[in-house]
Amino acid sequence: MQTDEQREVYATIDLALRVGEVLLSSGAGTADATATILGVTAAGGLRGCEVDITFTSMAVSYQAAPDVAPETHIRLVRYRSQDFSRLTDVDQLVRRFARGDVTREEASRELARLTSAGPPYPRWSAVLAWGAMAGGATLLLGGGWLITLVAVLTAIVIDVSNRWFNRQRLPAFYQQVAGAFVATAVALILYAVHAPVKPSLVVAAGIIMLLAGIALTGAVQDAITGYYVTAAARSLEAMLLTGGIIAGVSLGLALGLKLGLHVGIEAETIQLGNLPIMVFSGAVMAVAFAYASYAPLRALLPVAVMGGLGSLVFTLMTRASFGPAWSTAAAACVVGLGSYSVGRRVGVPPLVVVVAGSIPLLPGLTIYKGLYELMGLGNLIGIVSLGTAVAIGVALASGLILGEYLAQPIRREARRLEDRLAGPRLVGPRRPVRRRTARPRRRRRTSS
């Protein structure tokens, strides 16, 4: 029979593991999830817990006394979803529990309600938001109103079909293949009917849309902070999903070659005169992605600022001939630097602002350029373009993390935090909070 103390231990660890599951499934780094789990167990009165996290499971071990056998609890991460509203609510719940504003029982009930609740916005509005993001990407690449409208409709078709595939439990790899093929097929149709548009921009917008769901930032963050097992697993997942995009686009290009359709690259050179449009397009892409991922409404304005700022820095760096990788790294560093402070001010995890603000920097057109050079032109220079796309992705993620490091306050407490967690915090309280117990006051000596 379990004692009351054993029940308390089990309930506290169970709460911590359920919180960690939400963080991992939302793309948070392993360091953030580990520190948040330790914060929950410490706030619940369990000190000295050990946490071990892999890509699909979490384990918490607690030893009540040196002469007592430790008990270990394991929880599997069975789902992964981009739901920023749930992530924000759970983050706020952890902070309230750490401060002692809610009891463990209240926190457990509220967490169950949050994880079982539906999305805060209608699903059709999220579908439209994905379309708006693709339209913003087309404008960012120099497209006109007609090709922007086509990109919006294509993105809506891709999202609706992928949602149906997801209900049929089709693996994400095949969903990426199908989505990329749909975007390429639309471009082929536009080329075949001699539409007065740039068909390649539809493919680039579709690639950016599909790349947006890949958690590359978490993979780089885990690698930088020393969690190499989860970093390898996240990197493999990112490579697999990106491979699905490449397979879908390659299939469409191969079909086009059989039909005599060559959809080449028709992007415009970046001009400073188009800077306002590019900044506006970056803001639209960031806001649309944040809304499609169910971010709180209060986060949309900061996300728009970060998206526009990232596009501005990238454009200026590109015009200064720094190259795509370094331009992306500089823009991502600015986004990461600003997102930490802005996110905390509006009461959302910085991860929400960081991920959404970096969407305009994804290398959609570079990936399509490399594939077209390889398959359409038979030119091995396409390998260089694909390598450039990989470099841009790594520069994007590492620049965001560097910006978060630079945003940390240079204080003694911050240095202790970095030593303990080996990295900046994108989710969760800044440090594990332990409830203080009242200490008996010392009696003052009275002079005789």
Secondary structure, DSSP 8 states (H G I E B T S, - for coil): ---HHHHHHHHHHHHHHHHHHHHHHTT--HHHHHHHHHHHHHHTT--S-EEEE-SSEEEEEE-SSTTS--EEEEEE-------HHHHHHHHHHHHHHHHTSS-HHHHHHHHHHHHHS--SS-HHHHHHHHHHHHHHHHHHTT--HHHHHHHHHHHHHHHHHHHHHHHTT--HHHHHHHHHHHHHHHHHHHHHTT-SS-THHHHHHHHHHHHTT--HHHHHHHHHTT-HHHHHHHHHHHHHHHHHHHHHHHHHHHHHHHTT-----------GGGHHHHHHHHHHHHHHHHHHTT--GGGHHHHHHHHHHHHHHHHHHHHTT--HHHHHHHHHHHHHHHHHHHHHHHTS-HHHHHHHHTGGG--HHHHHHHHIIIIIS--THHHHHHHHHHHHHHHHHHHHHHHHHHHS--SHHHHHHHHHHSS--SSS-SS-----------------
